[in-house]
Amino acid sequence: MPKRRQPCDNWRQRAELCKGPAVRHMKFRKQQDLDNILAWQPSEVVRLYEPSGFCGHDREGSPVWYRIIRGLDLKGLLLSVSKQEILRFNFRSLELLLRDCEQQSQELGRKVEKISTVFDFEGLSLRHLWKPGVELIQEFLSALEANYPEILKNLIVVKAPRLFPVAFNLIKPYITEETRRKVVILGGNWKQELLKFISPDQLPVEFGGTMTDPDGNPKCLTKINYGGDVPPHYYLHNHVRVKYDHQATVGRGSSLQVDNEILFPGCVLRWQFASDGGDIGFGVFLKTKMGERQRAGEMMEVLASQRYNAHMVPEDGSLTCTEAGVYVLRFDNTYSLIYPKHVSYTVEVLLPDQTYLEKIEKF
C-alpha cells in the first residue's frame, strides 16, 4: 500500500511557504503601527537631534529628503532613546514622504511614486563608524529595501570626504544592486550639478538654490533639522550594550597583543572592549619587525597607551591606518602585580569600497 501522507502539522509550514513579500509587508506595517504612525510624536531628543528633513521637490515633482551627516550623533541618540524609536522615526519620515507623493500626484495629474535623497557628507568622521550606530543604519536599510522597494529615485551624495568609501562599504551589503546604481556622487562643483536634479526655487540657498525660510534663513531650518551633539542631560544610561567576539584573561603583570594586518593605507581599524576585575591599559602600535612579538618600546606608537575604566564603562574607538603593516592592539596589565583582568573585545578592519575610493580621489 502507498505510504500514507502525514498531515501537515504542518499547516503552519504551508502557511509560511505561502507568505510572499506583500504578506510580510503587511506584517511589518502592523508591527510598526504604520497606519497610525503619522499621529505618533517622537521624543524631544529625536525631534531636535535627528538630522534630516524634507524640503522642496525635484524637477519631476518628487519630494526631496535631506540627510545631514555632520549633525548625526548616533551614540548620543542611542544613549537617550531606544533603537526602535530611532527606526520608527525614520519609518514615519518615509510615510510622510509617501503622503507627499500622493498629494503631488493629485496636483500634477500624474503618478509620483519615488523620492529623491540628498546626503550631505561633510564632517563624516570616525565617530560615525561606531559599530552599534552602523548596525542601526544597516537594520534601517534592510527594512527599507524589504518594505519600501524602489521608493528611492536617486541617492545624491555631496561633499564626500576620503572616509566615504569605507562608510559606504559598511552599508553596501544591505542595499540591492539596483539601489547601488542610484548613488550619484557630485564633485567639487556639486552646487551647480545639484541644479540638474532640483530647480533653484526648490533648493535651499545652503545647497546652491534660492529657497529660504520666511525669515530669510538660507538653511531652511523650518524644514531641515541639522542635528548636533546630543546634550548628556538627555542620556538615560551611560553605555550601549554590545556583544563581543573575543574574551581573554590578561594575567597580572602581563599584556595581551592582538595583531591586525593592514594591506594598504586608508583602511580603518575599529575596536570595542570592556574589562572585568578593574581598569585596563590600552594602546595601538605598529610593528617594526614582521613575524615576531615585539615589546611596546620596540614598536611605533600609533595611539598612546593609557589606562581605561573599561570595567565601569565599555570603550570603543577607531583610527585610519596611514600605512600598511601589522597594527597591534595592546591590552596592558603590567602595572597590576596582584590582579588579573578579563577582557572582552571586538576588533575589525574596515576596507574602503574601491570604486568609490577612485571616484573620491579624482575630485
C-alpha positions as CSV (number, residue, x, y, z in Angstrom):
1,M,0.0,0.0,0.0
2,P,1.2,3.5,-0.7
3,K,2.6,5.3,2.3
4,R,0.1,7.5,3.9
5,R,1.0,11.1,3.7
6,Q,1.5,12.7,7.0
7,P,-0.8,15.6,7.7
8,C,1.0,18.9,7.7
9,D,1.3,19.8,11.2
10,N,2.1,21.4,9.2
11,W,-0.5,23.8,8.0
12,R,1.7,26.3,9.7
13,Q,4.6,25.3,7.5
14,R,2.5,25.6,4.4
15,A,1.3,29.0,5.5
16,E,4.8,30.1,6.0
17,L,5.8,28.9,2.5
18,C,2.8,30.9,1.0
19,K,3.9,34.1,2.6
20,G,5.1,36.5,0.0
21,P,6.6,40.0,0.1
22,A,3.1,41.6,0.3
23,V,2.2,39.4,3.4
24,R,5.5,40.2,5.1
25,H,5.0,43.9,4.4
26,M,1.5,43.8,6.0
27,K,3.0,42.2,9.0
28,F,5.7,44.9,9.1
29,R,3.1,47.6,8.9
30,K,1.1,46.0,11.7
31,Q,4.2,45.6,13.9
32,Q,5.2,49.2,13.4
33,D,1.6,50.5,13.5
34,L,2.3,52.4,10.3
35,D,-1.4,53.2,9.7
36,N,-1.3,55.4,12.8
37,I,2.3,56.5,12.8
38,L,1.7,60.0,11.4
39,A,-0.2,60.7,14.7
40,W,2.7,59.5,16.7
41,Q,5.1,62.1,18.2
42,P,8.7,61.1,18.8
43,S,10.5,62.2,22.0
44,E,12.1,65.7,22.2
45,V,15.6,64.5,21.8
46,V,14.8,62.7,18.5
47,R,12.9,65.7,17.2
48,L,15.8,68.0,18.0
49,Y,18.8,65.9,17.1
50,E,17.9,63.5,14.3
51,P,19.5,65.4,11.4
52,S,17.1,65.1,8.4
53,G,14.1,66.7,6.8
54,F,12.2,67.1,3.5
55,C,12.3,70.3,1.6
56,G,11.0,71.1,-1.8
57,H,10.6,68.8,-4.8
58,D,12.9,67.7,-7.6
59,R,12.4,68.7,-11.3
60,E,9.9,65.8,-11.7
61,G,7.9,66.7,-8.7
62,S,9.2,64.1,-6.3
63,P,9.8,65.2,-2.6
64,V,13.5,65.6,-1.6
65,W,14.7,64.0,1.7
66,Y,17.9,65.6,3.2
67,R,20.3,63.7,5.5
68,I,22.9,65.8,7.3
69,I,25.8,63.6,8.4
70,R,27.9,66.1,10.3
71,G,25.0,66.6,12.8
72,L,24.5,62.9,13.3
73,D,25.3,61.8,16.9
74,L,24.2,58.2,16.9
75,K,25.9,57.4,20.2
76,G,24.1,60.3,21.9
77,L,20.8,59.2,20.4
78,L,21.2,55.6,21.4
79,L,22.1,56.6,24.9
80,S,18.9,58.7,25.1
81,V,16.2,56.6,23.4
82,S,15.7,53.0,22.2
83,K,16.9,51.8,18.8
84,Q,13.3,51.1,18.0
85,E,12.3,54.8,18.4
86,I,15.0,55.9,16.0
87,L,13.9,53.4,13.4
88,R,10.3,54.3,14.0
89,F,11.1,58.0,13.4
90,N,12.6,57.1,10.0
91,F,9.7,54.9,9.1
92,R,7.4,57.8,10.0
93,S,9.5,60.1,7.7
94,L,9.0,57.6,4.8
95,E,5.3,57.5,5.4
96,L,5.2,61.4,5.3
97,L,7.2,61.3,2.1
98,L,4.7,58.8,0.5
99,R,1.8,61.0,1.6
100,D,3.5,63.9,-0.2
101,C,3.9,61.7,-3.3
102,E,0.1,61.2,-3.3
103,Q,-0.5,64.9,-2.9
104,Q,1.9,65.6,-5.8
105,S,0.2,63.0,-7.9
106,Q,-3.1,64.8,-7.5
107,E,-1.7,68.3,-8.1
108,L,0.4,67.3,-11.1
109,G,-2.2,64.9,-12.7
110,R,0.4,62.1,-13.0
111,K,1.9,59.4,-10.8
112,V,4.6,60.5,-8.4
113,E,5.8,57.4,-6.5
114,K,9.5,57.9,-5.8
115,I,11.6,60.3,-3.6
116,S,15.0,61.9,-4.2
117,T,17.5,62.0,-1.4
118,V,20.4,64.4,-0.8
119,F,23.1,63.1,1.6
120,D,25.4,65.9,2.9
121,F,28.6,64.0,4.0
122,E,30.5,67.0,5.2
123,G,32.0,66.2,8.6
124,L,31.9,62.4,8.2
125,S,34.4,61.1,10.7
126,L,35.5,58.0,12.6
127,R,32.8,58.6,15.2
128,H,30.2,57.9,12.6
129,L,31.7,54.4,12.1
130,W,30.8,53.4,15.7
131,K,29.7,49.8,15.5
132,P,26.3,50.0,17.2
133,G,25.4,53.1,15.2
134,V,26.4,51.4,11.9
135,E,24.4,48.4,12.8
136,L,21.3,50.6,13.4
137,I,21.8,52.1,9.9
138,Q,22.2,48.6,8.4
139,E,18.9,47.5,10.1
140,F,17.1,50.5,8.7
141,L,18.4,49.9,5.2
142,S,17.3,46.2,5.3
143,A,13.8,47.3,6.3
144,L,13.8,50.0,3.6
145,E,14.7,47.5,0.9
146,A,12.2,44.9,2.1
147,N,9.2,47.2,2.7
148,Y,9.7,50.2,0.5
149,P,11.3,48.7,-2.6
150,E,12.0,51.1,-5.4
151,I,10.9,54.2,-3.4
152,L,14.3,55.8,-4.0
153,K,14.8,57.6,-7.3
154,N,18.4,58.5,-6.5
155,L,20.8,59.0,-3.7
156,I,22.7,62.2,-4.3
157,V,26.0,62.5,-2.3
158,V,27.6,65.9,-1.8
159,K,30.8,66.8,0.0
160,A,32.0,63.2,0.3
161,P,35.4,63.0,2.2
162,R,38.0,60.4,1.8
163,L,36.4,58.3,4.5
164,F,33.2,57.9,2.5
165,P,34.3,54.7,0.6
166,V,34.9,53.0,4.0
167,A,31.5,54.1,5.3
168,F,29.8,53.0,2.0
169,N,31.4,49.6,2.2
170,L,29.8,49.0,5.6
171,I,26.3,49.5,4.2
172,K,26.7,48.2,0.7
173,P,25.7,44.6,1.6
174,Y,22.3,45.9,2.9
175,I,21.2,47.6,-0.3
176,T,20.3,46.0,-3.6
177,E,22.4,46.3,-6.7
178,E,19.6,48.4,-8.2
179,T,19.8,50.8,-5.3
180,R,23.6,51.0,-5.6
181,R,23.3,52.1,-9.2
182,K,21.2,55.1,-8.0
183,V,24.1,56.5,-5.9
184,V,25.3,59.7,-7.6
185,I,28.4,61.4,-6.1
186,L,28.8,65.0,-7.0
187,G,32.3,66.6,-7.1
188,G,33.7,70.0,-6.3
189,N,31.0,71.9,-8.3
190,W,28.2,70.0,-6.6
191,K,26.0,73.1,-6.2
192,Q,25.8,73.5,-10.0
193,E,25.4,69.8,-10.6
194,L,22.6,69.6,-8.0
195,L,20.6,72.1,-10.0
196,K,20.3,69.4,-12.7
197,F,18.1,67.5,-10.3
198,I,16.3,70.3,-8.4
199,S,15.3,73.7,-9.7
200,P,16.7,76.7,-7.8
201,D,13.4,77.8,-6.2
202,Q,13.0,74.3,-4.7
203,L,16.6,74.1,-3.4
204,P,17.8,75.8,-0.2
205,V,20.4,78.5,-0.6
206,E,22.7,76.3,1.6
207,F,22.7,73.8,-1.2
208,G,23.0,76.2,-4.1
209,G,19.4,77.2,-4.8
210,T,17.3,80.3,-3.9
211,M,14.9,78.9,-1.3
212,T,15.0,80.4,2.1
213,D,12.8,80.2,5.3
214,P,10.2,83.0,5.7
215,D,12.8,84.9,7.8
216,G,15.4,84.6,5.1
217,N,17.4,81.8,6.7
218,P,19.4,80.1,3.9
219,K,19.5,76.7,5.6
220,C,15.6,76.3,5.7
221,L,15.7,75.3,9.3
222,T,11.9,75.1,9.4
223,K,12.2,72.1,7.0
224,I,15.6,70.6,7.6
225,N,17.0,69.7,11.0
226,Y,20.8,69.9,11.1
227,G,21.1,67.9,14.3
228,G,24.2,68.3,16.5
229,D,25.7,66.6,19.6
230,V,23.1,65.3,22.0
231,P,23.5,67.0,25.4
232,P,24.2,64.5,28.2
233,H,21.2,65.5,30.2
234,Y,19.1,63.5,27.7
235,Y,21.1,60.3,28.4
236,L,19.1,57.5,30.0
237,H,22.2,55.3,30.6
238,N,26.0,55.6,30.2
239,H,26.7,53.0,27.6
240,V,25.1,50.9,24.9
241,R,25.1,47.1,25.5
242,V,27.1,45.3,22.9
243,K,28.2,41.8,22.1
244,Y,31.9,41.0,21.9
245,D,33.6,38.5,19.6
246,H,36.5,37.5,21.9
247,Q,37.3,37.0,25.6
248,A,40.7,36.7,27.2
249,T,42.5,36.9,30.5
250,V,45.4,39.3,30.9
251,G,47.5,37.9,33.7
252,R,48.9,40.0,36.5
253,G,52.0,41.9,35.4
254,S,51.5,41.0,31.7
255,S,49.9,42.2,28.5
256,L,47.8,40.9,25.6
257,Q,48.7,41.7,22.0
258,V,46.1,41.4,19.1
259,D,47.7,41.6,15.7
260,N,45.8,43.0,12.7
261,E,47.4,43.1,9.3
262,I,46.6,46.1,7.1
263,L,47.4,45.5,3.5
264,F,47.1,49.1,2.2
265,P,46.6,52.7,3.5
266,G,43.1,54.1,4.0
267,C,41.7,51.1,6.0
268,V,40.1,51.8,9.3
269,L,40.8,49.8,12.4
270,R,37.8,49.7,14.8
271,W,37.6,48.3,18.3
272,Q,35.3,47.9,21.3
273,F,36.3,46.4,24.7
274,A,35.3,46.0,28.3
275,S,37.2,44.7,31.3
276,D,36.3,42.8,34.4
277,G,38.3,43.0,37.6
278,G,39.5,46.5,37.3
279,D,40.8,49.0,34.8
280,I,43.0,48.0,31.8
281,G,45.6,49.8,29.8
282,F,45.1,50.1,26.0
283,G,47.2,51.4,23.1
284,V,47.8,50.8,19.4
285,F,51.2,50.1,17.9
286,L,52.7,49.4,14.5
287,K,55.3,46.6,14.3
288,T,58.7,47.5,13.0
289,K,59.7,43.8,12.6
290,M,57.5,41.2,11.0
291,G,57.0,37.6,12.2
292,E,58.0,38.1,15.8
293,R,56.5,39.5,19.0
294,Q,57.8,42.9,20.0
295,R,57.7,44.8,23.2
296,A,55.8,48.1,23.3
297,G,59.0,50.1,23.4
298,E,60.3,48.4,20.2
299,M,57.2,49.3,18.2
300,M,56.0,52.5,16.7
301,E,53.3,54.1,18.9
302,V,50.2,55.0,17.0
303,L,47.7,55.5,19.8
304,A,49.3,56.3,23.1
305,S,48.7,53.7,25.8
306,Q,46.6,54.8,28.8
307,R,44.5,53.2,31.5
308,Y,40.8,53.0,30.9
309,N,38.0,52.3,33.4
310,A,36.5,49.8,31.0
311,H,35.2,47.8,34.0
312,M,32.7,50.7,34.5
313,V,32.0,52.0,31.0
314,P,33.0,50.0,27.8
315,E,35.4,51.7,25.5
316,D,35.3,52.0,21.7
317,G,37.4,53.7,19.1
318,S,38.9,53.7,15.6
319,L,41.7,55.1,13.6
320,T,42.6,55.4,9.9
321,C,45.7,53.5,9.0
322,T,48.0,55.7,7.1
323,E,50.4,52.9,6.0
324,A,50.4,49.2,5.5
325,G,51.7,46.9,8.2
326,V,50.8,44.9,11.3
327,Y,48.9,47.0,13.8
328,V,48.9,45.7,17.4
329,L,46.1,46.4,19.9
330,R,47.8,46.0,23.2
331,F,45.9,45.4,26.4
332,D,48.3,46.3,29.3
333,N,48.1,44.9,32.8
334,T,51.8,45.2,33.6
335,Y,51.1,47.7,36.3
336,S,48.9,45.2,38.3
337,L,51.1,42.8,40.3
338,I,48.2,41.2,42.1
339,Y,45.0,41.1,40.0
340,P,44.5,39.6,36.5
341,K,42.0,41.3,34.2
342,H,39.4,39.7,32.0
343,V,38.9,41.4,28.7
344,S,36.0,41.1,26.2
345,Y,36.7,42.7,22.8
346,T,35.9,43.1,19.2
347,V,38.4,44.2,16.5
348,E,37.6,44.8,12.9
349,V,39.4,46.1,9.8
350,L,37.1,48.2,7.6
351,L,38.0,48.3,4.0
352,P,37.1,51.1,1.6
353,D,34.9,50.5,-1.5
354,Q,37.4,50.6,-4.3
355,T,35.0,52.0,-6.9
356,Y,34.1,55.0,-4.8
357,L,37.7,55.4,-3.5
358,E,38.8,56.0,-7.1
359,K,35.9,58.5,-7.6
360,I,36.7,60.4,-4.5
361,E,40.4,60.6,-5.3
362,K,39.5,62.2,-8.7
363,F,37.6,65.1,-7.1
